[in-house]
Amino acid sequence: MLHSMKKLFSGKLSRTKLAITLTSFIVFSTILGFGVFHGTKAAVTVNVDGEEVTVRTHAKTVADILKELDIEVHPEDKLEPSKDTVVSDSMQIVWDPAKEVKLVIDDEEHAMYTTAETVQDFLAERDIDIKEHDKVSQDLNTPLKDNLVIAIEKAFEVTLDVGGKKQQVWSTSTTVADFLEQHDITVNDLDRVEPSLEELVAKDTVVNITRVEKVTDVVEEPIEFGVVTQNDSSLDKGKEQVVQQGENGTVANHYEVILENGKEVSRELVKTETVKESLDRIVAVGTKAPPQPKPQQVVSRSTESSSKEFYVSSTAYTAFCNGCSGVTSTGINLRTNPGAKVIAVDPSVIPLGTKVYVEGYGYAVAGDTGGAIKGHKIDVFFPDKDAAYRWGRKKVKIKILD
């Protein structure tokens, strides 16, 4: 019985030892397997939008790693290396997710995805050429971010006509007022602008500025003097004498003149002022009655010149004839006394100073002589050539008054 108990105890002890041994082996194997499992993982560095993270993985491809990291890659994203690349230890994976950018070109909007760093890189990526006069809403060096709006206004040529001088200039779609401000064009109050300042400038538009000026023009014009006659009882009837020479005055007319591009288009008289008063010409007109003629003497018919009435051949002259001084042989200045009644005579027939009455001419005085006035000839004085021409040459009756 004792032997049997020893054998039983010994058997139980062996099974316990075996169980412990097996358990230890399993634990060791598990630990060893865990270590081997983790030790065989690849160390991969993933750069996600500029931030790095290192992972250890048994993933076979880059796509598997991204799936483990719950990263969804869009076609527009930048991924290096590609999804189907086999994972290796110390691999570098760079994932740069694309940004959504709104591109507006001349009011046409497009949503685009890009991995470009700056606005300039994005435009180059899309082969969008920016000219010198194009207008871009963002600075070309602006970093890109989601929902960034890049508006581009393409420049076009516009004809600018300022005061009649045309030139071709560049512009973007803007109002006429902004367009003129961009080109440092000042519009004055009276100027006309076509199209109006509120309208939009478009390709082939002609912006026309008419320069309008309002100026004052002062023009001086003469005022002709008047002629005033005064009765003078000391002068023989029919005789005239200038008492005061006339002088023209001056008046200043003020005109409002409208100029368009330097050319006069209208003129309006707005004010008149006298600069110098005119001076009337005063002429004395004789009213003294002629003396009564004495009874006619009966003289011999052989001496016709001694008769009180006789016929003579007459011509006419003025104070401005060729070679004339304007002063008669008796000292009468016919130029300053154009109203004088004077005849030129042959003193041997009619003595100088004799008062006469000439048919068709009136009362006069024999106050001048002439080289061609011989015998029964007289030359009648007129103040102007037209009157002298009208007199012509004719035979007239002359009456000796004293």
RODO-2510 file (C-alpha; in nm, 4 decimals, decimal comma):
residues 402
     n   res          X          Y          Z
     1     m     0,0000     0,0000     0,0000
     2     l     0,2824     0,2382     0,0849
     3     h     0,4586     0,1448    -0,2395
     4     s     0,1447     0,2116    -0,4308
     5     m     0,1074     0,5562    -0,2725
     6     k     0,4695     0,6485    -0,3566
     7     k     0,4153     0,5409    -0,7137
     8     l     0,0980     0,7437    -0,7338
     9     f     0,2593     1,0508    -0,5853
    10     s     0,5521     1,0125    -0,8141
    11     g     0,3213     0,9968    -1,1151
    12     k     0,1342     1,3031    -1,0107
    13     l     0,4581     1,4939    -0,9607
    14     s     0,5805     1,4091    -1,3070
    15     r     0,2564     1,5290    -1,4684
    16     t     0,2738     1,8570    -1,2747
    17     k     0,6291     1,9145    -1,3838
    18     l     0,5305     1,8426    -1,7398
    19     a     0,2435     2,0880    -1,7229
    20     i     0,4737     2,3559    -1,5860
    21     t     0,7251     2,2828    -1,8516
    22     l     0,4657     2,3020    -2,1267
    23     t     0,3249     2,6240    -1,9895
    24     s     0,6694     2,7802    -1,9741
    25     f     0,7360     2,6735    -2,3294
    26     i     0,4140     2,8255    -2,4539
    27     v     0,4813     3,1541    -2,2760
    28     f     0,8315     3,1642    -2,4124
    29     s     0,7145     3,0844    -2,7593
    30     t     0,4500     3,3509    -2,7419
    31     i     0,7002     3,6095    -2,6222
    32     l     0,9469     3,4979    -2,8825
    33     g     0,6819     3,5047    -3,1537
    34     f     0,5646     3,8489    -3,0502
    35     g     0,9179     3,9754    -3,0587
    36     v     0,9815     3,8170    -3,3942
    37     f     0,6474     3,9579    -3,5278
    38     h     0,7286     4,3086    -3,4213
    39     g     1,0877     4,2799    -3,5091
    40     t     1,0011     4,2016    -3,8682
    41     k     0,7851     4,5201    -3,9114
    42     a     0,9177     4,7882    -4,1541
    43     a     0,9808     5,1393    -4,0189
    44     v     0,8129     5,3873    -4,2579
    45     t     0,8070     5,7690    -4,2359
    46     v     0,4903     5,9297    -4,3724
    47     n     0,4903     6,3034    -4,4498
    48     v     0,1296     6,4198    -4,4353
    49     d     0,0867     6,7778    -4,5696
    50     g     0,4227     6,8807    -4,4231
    51     e     0,3936     6,6902    -4,0941
    52     e     0,5978     6,3679    -4,0456
    53     v     0,4875     6,0527    -3,8620
    54     t     0,6853     5,7258    -3,8319
    55     v     0,5007     5,3946    -3,8280
    56     r     0,6066     5,0297    -3,8132
    57     t     0,4039     4,8094    -4,0352
    58     h     0,3747     4,4754    -4,2078
    59     a     0,1821     4,6446    -4,4915
    60     k     0,2894     4,5243    -4,8313
    61     t     0,2247     4,8417    -5,0378
    62     v     0,1990     5,2148    -4,9901
    63     a    -0,1769     5,1858    -5,0452
    64     d    -0,1963     4,9454    -4,7500
    65     i    -0,0139     5,1911    -4,5227
    66     l    -0,2451     5,4780    -4,6239
    67     k    -0,5431     5,2542    -4,5555
    68     e    -0,4049     5,1707    -4,2093
    69     l    -0,3680     5,5439    -4,1440
    70     d    -0,7218     5,6071    -4,2743
    71     i    -0,5883     5,8399    -4,5448
    72     e    -0,8000     5,8761    -4,8581
    73     v    -0,5935     5,9874    -5,1563
    74     h    -0,7665     6,1785    -5,4376
    75     p    -0,6403     6,1777    -5,7963
    76     e    -0,5356     6,5438    -5,7693
    77     d    -0,3235     6,4742    -5,4574
    78     k     0,0517     6,4465    -5,4784
    79     l     0,1782     6,1051    -5,3586
    80     e     0,5349     5,9768    -5,3718
    81     p     0,6010     5,6930    -5,4220
    82     s     0,2859     5,5651    -5,5971
    83     k     0,0207     5,3532    -5,4239
    84     d     0,1380     5,0216    -5,5691
    85     t     0,4969     5,0668    -5,4532
    86     v     0,6147     4,7794    -5,2284
    87     v     0,6924     4,8912    -4,8731
    88     s     1,0528     4,8724    -4,7595
    89     d     1,2250     4,9540    -4,4333
    90     s     1,3083     5,3242    -4,3862
    91     m     1,0794     5,4179    -4,6708
    92     q     0,9759     5,7871    -4,7044
    93     i     0,6163     5,8461    -4,8128
    94     v     0,5063     6,2005    -4,8968
    95     w     0,1359     6,2782    -4,9272
    96     d     0,0444     6,6357    -5,0208
    97     p    -0,3341     6,6694    -5,0415
    98     a    -0,4590     6,8985    -5,3187
    99     k    -0,6219     7,2302    -5,2280
   100     e    -0,9437     7,3455    -5,3908
   101     v    -0,8936     7,6852    -5,5568
   102     k    -1,1529     7,9012    -5,7302
   103     l    -1,0178     8,0525    -6,0508
   104     v    -1,2182     8,3388    -6,2054
   105     i    -1,1116     8,4613    -6,5499
   106     d    -1,3176     8,7491    -6,6923
   107     d    -1,6210     8,6494    -6,4789
   108     e    -1,5980     8,2785    -6,5687
   109     e    -1,5508     8,0730    -6,2483
   110     h    -1,3759     7,7341    -6,2318
   111     a    -1,3142     7,5131    -5,9248
   112     m    -0,9718     7,3463    -5,9465
   113     y    -0,7536     7,1219    -5,7305
   114     t    -0,3820     7,1793    -5,7096
   115     t    -0,0746     7,0997    -5,5043
   116     a     0,1090     7,4122    -5,6173
   117     e     0,2641     7,6148    -5,3381
   118     t     0,1936     7,9714    -5,4568
   119     v    -0,0398     8,1568    -5,6918
   120     q     0,2432     8,1940    -5,9419
   121     d     0,3140     7,8171    -5,9331
   122     f    -0,0565     7,7441    -5,9817
   123     l    -0,0842     7,9754    -6,2840
   124     a     0,2282     7,8198    -6,4373
   125     e     0,0871     7,4725    -6,3719
   126     r    -0,2290     7,5672    -6,5630
   127     d    -0,0357     7,7417    -6,8468
   128     i    -0,2085     8,0703    -6,7697
   129     d     0,0055     8,3527    -6,9088
   130     i    -0,0209     8,6790    -6,7158
   131     k     0,0556     8,9851    -6,9294
   132     e     0,1941     9,3123    -6,8000
   133     h    -0,1441     9,4877    -6,7960
   134     d    -0,3531     9,1937    -6,6681
   135     k    -0,5072     9,2352    -6,3243
   136     v    -0,4709     8,9534    -6,0662
   137     s    -0,6636     8,9718    -5,7384
   138     q    -0,3867     8,7936    -5,5418
   139     d    -0,0167     8,8651    -5,5188
   140     l     0,1731     8,6078    -5,7239
   141     n     0,3726     8,5032    -5,4168
   142     t     0,0618     8,4370    -5,2057
   143     p     0,0672     8,0781    -5,0596
   144     l    -0,2253     7,8657    -5,1751
   145     k    -0,4919     7,7500    -4,9298
   146     d    -0,8305     7,5858    -4,9557
   147     n    -1,1067     7,7974    -5,1121
   148     l    -0,8654     8,0717    -5,2167
   149     v    -1,0219     8,2842    -5,4934
   150     i    -0,7901     8,3943    -5,7749
   151     a    -0,9617     8,6463    -6,0042
   152     i    -0,7903     8,7434    -6,3283
   153     e    -0,9017     9,0272    -6,5531
   154     k    -0,7352     9,0026    -6,8931
   155     a    -0,6269     9,3372    -7,0345
   156     f    -0,7374     9,4594    -7,3784
   157     e    -0,6635     9,7641    -7,5925
   158     v    -0,8858    10,0714    -7,5758
   159     t    -0,8767    10,3843    -7,7933
   160     l    -0,8402    10,6951    -7,5760
   161     d    -0,9138    11,0309    -7,7412
   162     v    -0,8348    11,3291    -7,5175
   163     g    -0,8917    11,6678    -7,6726
   164     g    -0,8561    11,5305    -8,0256
   165     k    -0,5341    11,3382    -7,9557
   166     k    -0,5777    10,9612    -7,9933
   167     q    -0,3702    10,6844    -7,8380
   168     q    -0,4018    10,3112    -7,7775
   169     v    -0,3914    10,2103    -7,4092
   170     w    -0,4510     9,8928    -7,2083
   171     s    -0,7396     9,8361    -6,9726
   172     t    -0,9343     9,5693    -6,7875
   173     s    -1,3113     9,5545    -6,7536
   174     t    -1,3837     9,8546    -6,5331
   175     t    -1,5916    10,1716    -6,5365
   176     v    -1,4894    10,4648    -6,7530
   177     a    -1,4295    10,6694    -6,4359
   178     d    -1,1860    10,4103    -6,2942
   179     f    -1,0235    10,3695    -6,6350
   180     l    -0,9499    10,7435    -6,6560
   181     e    -0,8180    10,7454    -6,2992
   182     q    -0,5829    10,4547    -6,3807
   183     h    -0,4392    10,6582    -6,6677
   184     d    -0,4166    10,9834    -6,4673
   185     i    -0,6709    11,1623    -6,6893
   186     t    -0,8406    11,4560    -6,5175
   187     v    -1,1923    11,5456    -6,6281
   188     n    -1,2870    11,9109    -6,5774
   189     d    -1,6373    12,0303    -6,4923
   190     l    -1,7244    12,1404    -6,8465
   191     d    -1,5620    11,8478    -7,0286
   192     r    -1,7775    11,5912    -7,2098
   193     v    -1,6987    11,2202    -7,1672
   194     e    -1,8315    10,9477    -7,3964
   195     p    -1,9309    10,6830    -7,2933
   196     s    -2,0525    10,8104    -6,9555
   197     l    -1,8359    10,7662    -6,6468
   198     e    -2,0627    10,4914    -6,5097
   199     e    -2,0435    10,2652    -6,8153
   200     l    -1,8068     9,9688    -6,8383
   201     v    -1,5049     9,9704    -7,0646
   202     a    -1,4970     9,6794    -7,3085
   203     k    -1,2692     9,5650    -7,5876
   204     d    -1,2564     9,8105    -7,8819
   205     t    -1,4257    10,0808    -7,6751
   206     v    -1,3401    10,4386    -7,7775
   207     v    -1,3254    10,6705    -7,4753
   208     n    -1,3648    11,0251    -7,6037
   209     i    -1,3005    11,3326    -7,3872
   210     t    -1,3945    11,6679    -7,5378
   211     r    -1,2120    11,9473    -7,3589
   212     v    -1,4604    12,2329    -7,3094
   213     e    -1,3441    12,5795    -7,2032
   214     k    -1,5391    12,8960    -7,1333
   215     v    -1,3313    13,2114    -7,1838
   216     t    -1,3978    13,5850    -7,2086
   217     d    -1,2858    13,7720    -7,5187
   218     v    -1,2787    14,1532    -7,5050
   219     v    -1,2969    14,3230    -7,8448
   220     e    -1,2578    14,6992    -7,8765
   221     e    -1,4539    14,8644    -8,1562
   222     p    -1,4695    15,2300    -8,2662
   223     i    -1,7725    15,4544    -8,2085
   224     e    -1,8103    15,6928    -8,4992
   225     f    -1,8512    16,0539    -8,4009
   226     g    -2,1685    16,2428    -8,4800
   227     v    -2,2026    16,5668    -8,6719
   228     v    -2,3830    16,8579    -8,5056
   229     t    -2,4762    17,1700    -8,7018
   230     q    -2,5231    17,5087    -8,5390
   231     n    -2,6732    17,8185    -8,6961
   232     d    -2,4288    18,1086    -8,7056
   233     s    -2,5687    18,4503    -8,7895
   234     s    -2,2189    18,5888    -8,8352
   235     l    -2,1587    18,3625    -9,1319
   236     d    -2,3113    18,4283    -9,4680
   237     k    -2,6054    18,2129    -9,5535
   238     g    -2,4939    17,8874    -9,7167
   239     k    -2,1442    17,9031    -9,5693
   240     e    -2,0250    17,6336    -9,3277
   241     q    -1,7325    17,6365    -9,0902
   242     v    -1,5990    17,3522    -8,8708
   243     v    -1,5958    17,4686    -8,5112
   244     q    -1,4822    17,1399    -8,3536
   245     q    -1,3229    16,8398    -8,5180
   246     g    -1,4895    16,5075    -8,4365
   247     e    -1,3127    16,2150    -8,2710
   248     n    -1,4163    15,8510    -8,2706
   249     g    -1,4767    15,6853    -7,9359
   250     t    -1,4051    15,3277    -7,8299
   251     v    -1,6374    15,0631    -7,6889
   252     a    -1,5257    14,7303    -7,5346
   253     n    -1,7505    14,4317    -7,6102
   254     h    -1,7153    14,1392    -7,3693
   255     y    -1,7956    13,8040    -7,5315
   256     e    -1,8390    13,4667    -7,3594
   257     v    -1,6639    13,2209    -7,5904
   258     i    -1,7025    12,8409    -7,5740
   259     l    -1,4052    12,6393    -7,7001
   260     e    -1,4126    12,2666    -7,7714
   261     n    -1,0696    12,1089    -7,8077
   262     g    -0,9319    12,4591    -7,8617
   263     k    -1,1776    12,5548    -8,1382
   264     e    -1,4448    12,8211    -8,0965
   265     v    -1,7994    12,6823    -8,1213
   266     s    -2,0066    12,9718    -7,9847
   267     r    -1,9773    13,3389    -7,8930
   268     e    -2,2259    13,5454    -7,6920
   269     l    -2,2119    13,9172    -7,6074
   270     v    -2,2515    13,9517    -7,2310
   271     k    -2,1393    14,3077    -7,1568
   272     t    -2,0571    14,6349    -7,3324
   273     e    -1,8633    14,9197    -7,1728
   274     t    -1,7456    15,2519    -7,3087
   275     v    -1,3700    15,2967    -7,3008
   276     k    -1,3596    15,6406    -7,4633
   277     e    -1,6484    15,8731    -7,5399
   278     s    -1,6771    16,0008    -7,8969
   279     l    -1,6476    16,3758    -7,9640
   280     d    -1,9043    16,5287    -8,1959
   281     r    -1,7987    16,7280    -8,4964
   282     i    -1,9563    17,0742    -8,4730
   283     v    -2,0224    17,2664    -8,7934
   284     a    -2,1398    17,6272    -8,7978
   285     v    -2,3906    17,7008    -9,0737
   286     g    -2,4240    18,0615    -9,1800
   287     t    -2,7625    18,2284    -9,1627
   288     k    -2,6589    18,5853    -9,2478
   289     a    -2,8640    18,7102    -9,5386
   290     p    -2,6647    18,8303    -9,8419
   291     p    -2,6684    19,2036    -9,9117
   292     q    -2,9249    19,3305   -10,1571
   293     p    -2,7716    19,3613   -10,5018
   294     k    -2,7158    19,7167   -10,6234
   295     p    -2,9002    19,8352   -10,9299
   296     q    -2,7364    19,6943   -11,2356
   297     q    -2,5159    19,9452   -11,4074
   298     v    -2,5338    19,9830   -11,7752
   299     v    -2,1929    19,9265   -11,9134
   300     s    -2,0481    19,8761   -12,2492
   301     r    -2,1170    19,5358   -12,4029
   302     s    -1,7554    19,5268   -12,5170
   303     t    -1,6346    19,4466   -12,1638
   304     e    -1,8363    19,1447   -12,0497
   305     s    -1,6213    19,0996   -11,7379
   306     s    -1,7449    19,4300   -11,5945
   307     s    -2,1031    19,3057   -11,6012
   308     k    -2,2562    19,1776   -11,2717
   309     e    -2,3757    18,8552   -11,4384
   310     f    -2,2064    18,6547   -11,7108
   311     y    -2,1416    18,2990   -11,8186
   312     v    -1,8203    18,1128   -11,7468
   313     s    -1,6796    17,7663   -11,8212
   314     s    -1,6560    17,5713   -11,4941
   315     t    -1,4684    17,2671   -11,3644
   316     a    -1,4388    17,1232   -11,0099
   317     y    -1,1493    17,0364   -10,7764
   318     t    -1,0800    16,9083   -10,4224
   319     a    -0,8252    16,9835   -10,1502
   320     f    -0,6559    16,6481   -10,2158
   321     c    -0,5819    16,6756   -10,5862
   322     n    -0,2318    16,5921   -10,7142
   323     g     0,0068    16,8689   -10,6152
   324     c    -0,2541    17,0441   -10,4002
   325     s    -0,1539    17,1695   -10,0562
   326     g    -0,5121    17,2168    -9,9470
   327     v    -0,4510    17,5855    -9,8759
   328     t    -0,5817    17,8431   -10,1247
   329     s    -0,3847    18,1365   -10,2529
   330     t    -0,5757    18,3562   -10,0093
   331     g    -0,4867    18,1336    -9,7112
   332     i    -0,8077    17,9317    -9,6699
   333     n    -0,7291    17,5786    -9,5416
   334     l    -0,9764    17,3672    -9,7337
   335     r    -0,8773    17,0463    -9,5543
   336     t    -0,9772    17,1793    -9,2149
   337     n    -1,2743    17,3663    -9,3614
   338     p    -1,4251    17,1121    -9,5997
   339     g    -1,7587    17,2959    -9,5881
   340     a    -1,6180    17,6187    -9,7318
   341     k    -1,7592    17,7485   -10,0592
   342     v    -1,4606    17,8627   -10,2679
   343     i    -1,3951    17,9061   -10,6385
   344     a    -1,0676    17,9533   -10,8206
   345     v    -1,0703    18,2457   -11,0648
   346     d    -0,8599    18,4543   -11,2992
   347     p    -0,8030    18,7614   -11,0788
   348     s    -0,7990    18,9793   -11,3893
   349     v    -1,1618    18,8821   -11,4527
   350     i    -1,2900    18,8293   -11,0963
   351     p    -1,0773    18,9862   -10,8220
   352     l    -0,9758    18,7626   -10,5283
   353     g    -1,2031    18,8074   -10,2285
   354     t    -1,5071    18,8787   -10,4440
   355     k    -1,8299    18,7246   -10,3204
   356     v    -2,0229    18,5531   -10,5968
   357     y    -2,3258    18,3362   -10,6617
   358     v    -2,2644    18,0421   -10,8925
   359     e    -2,5563    17,8813   -11,0645
   360     g    -2,6013    17,5272   -10,9254
   361     y    -2,3283    17,5784   -10,6620
   362     g    -2,4521    17,8615   -10,4430
   363     y    -2,2855    18,1498   -10,2638
   364     a    -1,9080    18,1418   -10,2695
   365     v    -1,5969    18,3522   -10,2487
   366     a    -1,3260    18,3956   -10,5106
   367     g    -1,0509    18,2649   -10,2880
   368     d    -0,8124    18,0698   -10,5099
   369     t    -0,6319    18,0732   -10,8408
   370     g    -0,5066    17,8067   -11,0791
   371     g    -0,2584    17,7762   -11,3597
   372     a    -0,5286    17,6606   -11,6019
   373     i    -0,7865    17,9148   -11,4846
   374     k    -0,7582    18,1938   -11,7410
   375     g    -1,0237    18,4323   -11,8652
   376     h    -1,3850    18,3359   -11,8194
   377     k    -1,3114    18,0104   -11,6384
   378     i    -1,3678    17,9088   -11,2750
   379     d    -1,2805    17,5970   -11,0693
   380     v    -1,5438    17,5056   -10,8059
   381     f    -1,4243    17,3490   -10,4749
   382     f    -1,5884    17,0318   -10,3386
   383     p    -1,4883    16,8449   -10,0184
   384     d    -1,4788    16,5031   -10,1910
   385     k    -1,3946    16,3608   -10,5326
   386     d    -1,7359    16,2071   -10,5981
   387     a    -1,9034    16,5482   -10,5816
   388     a    -1,6310    16,6979   -10,8011
   389     y    -1,6765    16,4222   -11,0596
   390     r    -2,0519    16,4760   -11,0606
   391     w    -2,0012    16,8499   -11,1304
   392     g    -1,7814    16,7702   -11,4276
   393     r    -1,7280    17,0468   -11,6843
   394     k    -2,0135    17,2795   -11,7741
   395     k    -2,1091    17,6348   -11,8573
   396     v    -2,2783    17,8197   -11,5696
   397     k    -2,4009    18,1715   -11,4915
   398     i    -2,2070    18,3613   -11,2243
   399     k    -2,3290    18,6671   -11,0377
   400     i    -2,0901    18,9174   -10,8828
   401     l    -2,2221    19,0224   -10,5426
   402     d    -1,9688    19,2912   -10,4474
***
